[in-house]
């Protein structure tokens, strides 16, 4: 009966297909694929409520089969209940039982929902796919401007998403190895309110270059595995890495070190480099940075190029490609702060993250706030405004950041960060 039903479906004989699937179900009532097939033909017959019931039965029989969720969400969409469709697709994602078809359908449904809330055609499929694990969607308009929209309600102080930068660096280059860890950017001095004492964290120095320091051996190993091995394995009498640091300090260009680390990440993490490069190529940005000195850019390029072995053939170590990458990085980095006071003594408050430090009384005295810049695959898409509705905070004593709602946010609302998080505001 199932095979005859399949033949009728392929011939667009949906009523006959329904009859044969029904006969098959009467013989084998616990076969999830039969309910899935009958749900499909019921959707074709526009009998969406019945299709929904079959899809739910399919999921109850086998909750680990992605197609049941696909059928269920299709039925909800047929009933014009797109929020319910998103909910069931989220359930599939949470149960880790989705395939590429379901993932694409989830993204298409997100975009449809976003359009229904904003009354305009927005939502970029590639970028929405990039944000698959987060309840937001991204659009690039005709002028190349990217915007991020909420797909569900977010309450004030609720975390929208978390992210670790691909590459990051502290903004103050002076005293390069004294203030914070060069990997996680955690301050070396913290104030413990429980004992009213300043804690000096141990420091691990890279044994190869003796320049960059880290708060523990794990950070040192992580840095070497992700970017630092490239940058300090080409040291000679001219000490190229130190020259680059001095250049960053002299011209207030911390982005040069961030760019060097980004190229090192691309070279060292081969498994992720294609994703990073694809992402950067997708950004519709101008290739010339207005007001940029060509001589200064060439000097920056030479210093960064000298940090890498001559036999490394990374395309972004060619000057023309380097200029494009530099421009895209400058347009897509965010400022953020890592505050030792807030991180060490975060108060537990239900499921919300407390945003303000417990006290600021020793902030200046122990110099424990590190201002950093980072390139993010996701957070960098959020635009800046004086009328912002979300902000960046650091957490877990690391350079992982959280985008947190600063007001109640409704579905379809554009996310906006305060201008203080914009890299350009530091000049």
N, C-alpha and C positions, 0 to 999 in steps of 0.2 A: 504493500500500500504506500509506503514511504517513497519508493522509487517511482511509482506511477504519479504520486503527488509532485515529485521533483520534475518529472517530464511535463506535467501540465503547467507548472510554474514557469518553466523555461519557454513554454509556448504561450505565455500570458493568459492561460486559462485559470484565473485565480479562484473562481468559484469551485471548479472541479478539483483543483489542488487542495483547497480547504476541506472538501468532502473526504478526500483520500487520507489527508493528514489526521482528520478526526477518526477515521476508521483505524488508522495505525495506533493512535493514542488509546483507543478502546482496548486494543490488544496488549499494548506496552505502555501503561500509564505513568511509568517512572523513567521514561527516556527524555532527557532534557532537550535533545536536538529536535524531537518532534514538536515540542511546544515552541521552540525557536522558529521552526519553519512555518508553523501555523500562525504565529504572531506576525511573521513577515507578510504572509498573504492577506492577513486581516488588515494590515496597514495599507496594502495595495487596494483593498476593498473599502478603505476609509472607515473601517469599524475599529476605531482606535481604542475604545474602552475595552473591548474584548481582546485586542492585541496586547494591551497593557497587562491584563490578567494572565494571559499565556506567558508573557515575558517574565512576570513575577514568579510564576510556577517554575519556569525554566531556571531562574536564579536560585530558588529554594531547593531544587533538586541538585544543582551543581553550582555553588556560589563562587567557584574558582574558574569558571568559563567566561571569557570576556564577551562572547557573542550575546549572552543573556542580557548583559548590561546595555549592549548596543541596541538590542530589540526594545528594551524597556525605555531607554531614552528616546528612541524614535517614536514610540507610542505617545510618550509625554509631549513631544514636539507636535505630533498630530493633534493632540488635545489642546494645543496652545498653552502648555504648561512648561515653558522653557526653563524656569527656575528648578522645577522638579527634575527635568532632564539633566541639568547641571549637577544636581544633588546626587543622582544615581551614578553619573559618570565619575564624580568625586569619590563615591563609594567604591567603584571599581579600581580607581587609582590607589585609594587607601588600602585595598585588599591585594594590591600588586598583581592584579589579574587583567591587565590591558595589553593589547598588541598595537602594532603600528596603525592599523585601521581605526581602532578605538581612540588612540591618541589623536589622530588627525580629526576624527569626528568630534572629539572633545574640544579641540581648538576651534573648529568651525562653529560649534554651538556657542562657545564663549563669544566669538565675534558677532554672531547673530543676536545674542543677548545684549551685548554692548551696544549694537546698533539700535536695538529696540528701546534701550534706555536713553540714548543720547540723540535719537532722531536724526542720525546722520550715518553715512557709510564710513566707518572707521574700523580699524583692526587689521594689522598686517600678519598674514599667515606665518611667515618665517619667524617673526619676532614673538608672536603669540606662542608658537611652538617652543621657543627659547624659554618662555616663562611657564612651561607646562605644569610645573610643580607649585605654582603660586597663583593665587586668585586675582591676577591682574592681566591686562592685555595691552599691547603696544601698537601704535600706529605711526607711520611716517607720512607726513602730508606732502603735497605737491612741491613744496619748497625745501623738502629734505629735513624738516623739523620733526623730531620724534616726541611723542606724548604717551604717557602711561595712565591707564584708567583702572579704577577699581571694578571688580566683577561681582563683588558681594559687599554687604555692609561691614564696615570696620568701626568699632567703638573707640573713643578717645583712649589713648595710651595702649591700644592693642598693637602687637607686633604684626606688621604686614608681611615682611619676610626678612630673612637674614642672609648675609653673603660675606664671603672672604674675597678680598681683591686678588686679581691675577698678579698684579705687581703693585707694590706700595713703597713709600719712602717718607721719612719725616721731613717736614718743610724746612726746619732749621738745620743747616748743614754744619754749622759751627759745632765744635766739640763732638765730632761725628760719632765717636765710640763711647761717649760718657753718659749721655742722657737716657738712652733706651736701647732695648734689644733691636738689632738690625733685621730681625725676622718678624717677630710678633709685635714689635714696637712698644712692648710693655715697659713702663718707666722702671729704672733701676732703684728708685727710692719710693717707698710707699709708707703711708701713715696708718698705723693700726689703732683705731679708736678703742679697741678693747683693752689695750695695754698702755695707750697714750705714748707709743714709741714709734720712732722712725725705723723702718726696716730697710736695710741695704741688701739688695738681692745679690747673689753671687754672679760673677761674670765669667763667661767662657769666650776666649779670644781665638779667632781662626788661626791655627798653627802654621798655615801656609803663607798668608799675607800679613798677619799680625796687625791688621787694620780694623776689620769689622768684629764687633763683639756681640755676644748673645747672652740671654738670661739663663740658659741651661743648655745642656748638651743636645737635647732633642731639637731645640731651635737651630742650633748650629748644624746638625745633620739635615734638618728639613731645608734650611737655606742652601746648603751645598747641593742637595738633591734637586732643588727647584731652579736655582739661578746662580748661586755664588761660585760653584765649581768652575763654570765658564769664565767668570770674571776674575778669579784670582789664580787660575792655572797658567795665565800668560804673563805673569809678572817677570820683569827683568830689571836691569839696573835703573831704568827710567821710571819704574813703578807706575805703570799706567793707571791703575785703579786710584791711587792717591792723586794723580794729576786730574782725573775726572772729578774727584771730590772737591779739589781746590777750585776747579772751574765752576762747579755748582755753587760754591760758596761765594766766589768773586762776582758772579753775574746773577746771583739769586735765581738760579735755574734748577731747582730740585727735580724738575721733570726730566732732566738729562739722565739722572741716576735711575729714575723710574723707567725711562725708556730703555736704558741699558739692561735693567732687570727684566723688562718685558721681552726683549730680544733673547736674553739668556733663557727665560722660561720657554719660549718657542723652540729654542735649540735643544734644551735638555729634556723637556717633557714631550717626547715625540707623540705619545698617545693622545695628548690634548692639543697639540699645536695646530692641527687642521681645524679644530673647532674654533680656536682663537682667531686664526687667519680668516676663516670663512666669515666669522662674525664681523671682523674689521672690514672685510671687503664689502659686506652688506650695508655698511653705514654710508648713507648718501651725503657725504660732506665735501666741501671744497678742497682742492688739493694744494692751495696756496694760502698761507696764513698771513693776512694783511698786516703790514707793519713789522714783519719779521726781518731781521738783518740776515742777508744771505751769507755774509762773512762769518757772523756769529754761529749760524747754523752749520756752516762747513767746519768751523772749529769744534763745535760740539760733536759733529759726525766723526771727525778724525780721532778725537779722544775716545769716543765709544768704540769705534772700529778697532783701535789699538788695544782695547781690553780683551779682544777675542783673537784666538790663533788665526794666522793668515790662511791656513788651509780650511777654515770653516766657510762653506759656500752658501750660507743663509741668504736668501734674496733680499731681506731687509737690511743687510749690511752693504748693499749697493746704494749709492747716494740718492738716486732718484726715488727708489722705493723707501729709503730711510725718511725722506722729506714727507712722503705721504703718511707713513706710520707716525711720525712725530706730530703731524697736524691732527691726525685722528686721536692720538693720545691726549693732546692738549685740550681738545674739544670734549673729551669724555672722561676726565678725571674728576673726582670729588674730594673735597676737603673733609676731614673728620678728626675728632679728638679722642684720645685715649686717656682717661682720667683715673689715676691710681686710687684716688679717694673713693670714687663711686664704685669702682670695680671690686675693691677689697672688702667693702662693707655694705654690699647691696642688701637692703632689707627685703625679706620675703613678704610679698603682698598678693595673696591668692594667685591668680594666673597672670597678673599684670607685672610688667617690669618697671621698677621705680626708675625714673629718668634723672632725678636731680641727686647730686652727691649729698651725703649726710652732712658734711660741713665743708666750707671752703677756707677755714681759718689758716691752714698751713699750705695752701696751694702754691703761693708765690715763694714762700720760704724754702720749700723742698723741691720746687720746680718740677712738679710731678705730672703736669698735663702735657702730653705730646700731641702736637698738631701734625697731621699727616695728610698725604694725598695718595689716592689709589685709583687704579683702573679696574672697573667692575664690569662684568658682562651684563648685569641686570640693572643695578642701582644707577649707573651712569645715564640711563635713558630718562630719568625723572628730571623735569625742568625746574627752574628756579623762579621764585616770585616773592615779593614782599607780603603777599597774601597767601602764605603757605598753609597746608593742611597736614603735613607730615614732617618729620625731622630724622636726623641720623644720631644714633647713640652707639657707643662701643660697649661691649659686654664680655664677660668671661675672661677678663685679663688677656685679651688677644686682640688682633686687628680685625676680627670678625665684627661686622657692623650690623645693626638692626635698623630697618626703616620702620618707624613707629608713628601711628596716627596721632596727630595733635588736636584733632577735632573729630566729631562723628562724621564718617564718610559714607555716602550712599552709593549704590551701584551706578556705574557710568560716570562717576566724578573723576576729573583729571587730578592725578597726584602732583603736588607741588612742594618742593623743598625750599627752605629759607635761603636767601642769597648768600649767607655766610658760608654755605657749603659749596659754593661755586669756586672753582679754582681761580677764575679771573679776578675775583674780589680781593685776592691777596696782593695785587699790584697797585 
